Amino acid sequence: MDNISEIKKNIAEPWSHFEQLLSSTLESRSVLLNRINAYLFDTSGKQIRPLLAFVSAMAGSGVINEKTVACATASELIHTASLLHDDVVDNSEQRRGNKTVCKLFSPGASILIGDFWLTRALSLLLERQCPNEVLRCYAGTLEELAEGEMMQMDSADSLTTTEEDYFNIIQRKTGSLFVASVRCAAIVSGASPQIIQALTEYAHHLGISFQVRDDIIDYYPSSQTGKDSGCDIEERKITMPLLCAMGSAPSQEEDIRNIMSRIVPFPTNAEDERQNKILIERVQNFVYKYNGLELAKERLREILYAAKAALAPLCDSYYKEALFRIADSLLLA
């Protein structure tokens, strides 16, 4: 997403307020907690959710106020908390090329820090007297994040995931926080109901696209991404590329699901690792052979087109164009 730095320059003042509020909100009497927070700040990602909050507020009403900054900060707090919890669930050792809190400190520390970030998000929204509609939206998002994670666990056990199941899971696990980030920022910034709805639809499609894109990239060779390939397969996740390939070769769907069932999540010995590698390669080769990646990219393009189409009610502006550019940055060649 090469456009992010340039877009941030146009919201430099509220972005600075966001960074200050994020830091001050997390101050603690615990030395260990402050140490882990500092590590998380140093290894943070692109912070796309607060960026979307600010750009959506400007595109929708042209206003960024104190409550907008609070919503942007809450979104980042909730997102980071969900990652801290996910790393424990997935037994992840690395994130963005750095050791996870789970690995560097302990699973317990990762869970407790995640809980702290979550409670600070909710406290912040209350302290800034955000309206009940905003509080309900973020509360609903927390429910969906937890429910989506449990649905994904169910799917990994049963291996019966359909395309409908897949979209239900990623809407909860990824899309729901995109929606809350954009919708709540638009509400507190004074956008009209029509504009709030348009931005909500945009965020819904963008959040789904964000996850579909990640799921496609997981099938790319490690030499292209610098990350391990096949992590989703090893966790027995049936994602868009595999669903597309099974749609192209329905006669082989049962065999592929059986192969997935033989994969051992989080292997603890060399034999399981060796067997997993063979099974993962078989699934990858099936996806490559039956055009799973290209079909998934086409679905990604369709969803991103829907995201941009949702913005039709908004007046033309730099910030509306920025929302288009953020969507276009998710396209894969």
Secondary structure, DSSP 8 states (H G I E B T S, - for coil): -TTHHHHHHTTHHHHHHHHHHHHHHT--S-HHHHHHHHHHHHT----HHHHHHHHHHHHHTS---HHHHHHHHHHHHHHHHHHHHHHHHTT--EETTEE-HHHHT-HHHHHHHHHHHHHHHHHHHHHTT--HHHHHHHHHHHHHHHHHHHHHHHHHHH----HHHHHHHHIIIIIHHHHHHHHHHHHHTT--HHHHHHHHHHHHHHHHHHHHHHHHHTTS-HHHHSS-S-HHHHTT---HHHHHHHHH-GGGHHHHHHHHHT--SS--SHHHHHHHHHHHHHHHHHHHHTTHHHHHHHHHHHHHHHHHHTTTTS---HHHHHHHHHHHTT---
